[in-house]
Amino acid sequence: MAFWLTRGFRATRVAVDNENVGVVMTTPKTMLSDESQQQIEQLAREQQREPGEVLEEAVRRYAAACRLERFADKMGQRARDKGIREEDVPRLVEEVRRENAERGR
């Protein structure tokens, strides 16, 4: 089994031997360029936060943006498969709104 531990801007890969629990090997790996580290440290000082918090927020936002992009691509493909064009969207939205209003939603 292996996993990553982070401390500051360094990551350590930790491997645990399944037969000898407690035998741990570590290999350091630099994760960020000096420029990125400096930018994160500057933001952290400005926001009175820990650099790790700034980095975690950046990763969360990036992951959310990636999920949104995948969702938009998937929905775009579904629309194309159904023959819906971009210029059809305002009319379709109006139709759904009208139907929802008639149903009391």
C-alpha positions in Angstrom: 0.0 0.0 0.0 1.3 3.5 -0.8 0.0 7.0 -0.1 1.3 10.6 -0.1 1.9 12.7 3.0 2.3 16.4 2.5 4.1 18.8 4.8 4.5 22.4 3.6 5.3 22.2 -0.1 7.0 18.8 0.0 5.3 15.5 -0.5 6.6 12.2 0.7 5.5 8.9 -0.8 5.0 6.4 2.0 4.9 2.6 1.2 3.9 0.2 3.9 4.9 -3.5 3.5 1.8 -5.6 4.1 3.8 -8.4 5.7 5.7 -6.1 8.0 3.3 -3.5 9.2 5.3 -0.5 10.4 8.1 -0.8 7.8 7.9 2.5 6.1 10.0 3.8 3.2 9.9 7.4 2.2 11.0 9.2 -1.0 10.8 13.0 -1.0 9.4 14.7 -4.1 9.1 18.4 -4.9 5.5 19.2 -5.9 5.6 22.8 -6.9 8.0 25.2 -8.7 9.7 27.9 -6.6 7.6 30.5 -8.3 4.3 28.7 -7.4 5.5 28.2 -3.8 6.3 32.0 -3.6 2.8 32.9 -5.0 1.1 30.6 -2.5 3.1 31.9 0.4 2.3 35.5 -0.6 -1.4 34.8 -0.8 -1.3 33.0 2.5 0.3 36.0 4.2 -2.2 38.4 2.6 -5.1 36.3 3.8 -3.5 35.4 7.1 -3.9 31.7 6.3 -1.5 28.7 6.2 0.0 28.0 2.7 -1.5 24.5 2.8 -5.0 26.0 3.2 -4.5 28.2 0.1 -3.2 25.2 -1.8 -6.1 23.0 -0.7 -8.6 25.6 -1.8 -6.9 26.0 -5.2 -7.1 22.2 -5.7 -10.8 22.1 -4.6 -11.6 24.9 -7.0 -9.7 23.3 -9.9 -11.4 20.0 -9.3 -14.8 21.7 -9.2 -14.0 23.5 -12.5 -13.0 20.2 -14.1 -16.2 18.5 -13.0 -18.3 21.4 -14.3 -16.4 21.2 -17.7 -17.0 17.4 -17.9 -20.7 17.9 -17.1 -21.0 20.7 -19.7 -19.3 18.5 -22.3 -21.6 15.6 -21.5 -24.7 17.7 -21.7 -23.5 19.4 -24.9 -23.1 16.0 -26.5 -26.6 14.9 -25.3 -28.0 18.1 -26.8 -26.2 17.5 -30.1 -27.4 13.9 -30.2 -31.0 15.2 -29.9 -30.4 17.8 -32.6 -30.7 20.7 -30.2 -28.7 23.8 -31.4 -27.5 26.7 -29.3 -30.1 29.0 -30.9 -32.9 26.5 -29.7 -32.0 27.0 -26.0 -33.9 30.2 -25.2 -37.1 28.8 -26.8 -36.7 25.5 -24.9 -36.1 27.3 -21.6 -39.2 29.4 -22.1 -41.2 26.3 -22.9 -40.1 24.6 -19.7 -40.8 27.7 -17.6 -44.3 27.9 -19.1 -45.0 24.2 -18.4 -43.7 24.6 -14.8 -45.9 27.7 -14.3 -48.9 25.8 -15.6 -48.2 23.0 -13.1 -47.8 25.5 -10.3 -44.1 24.9 -9.8 
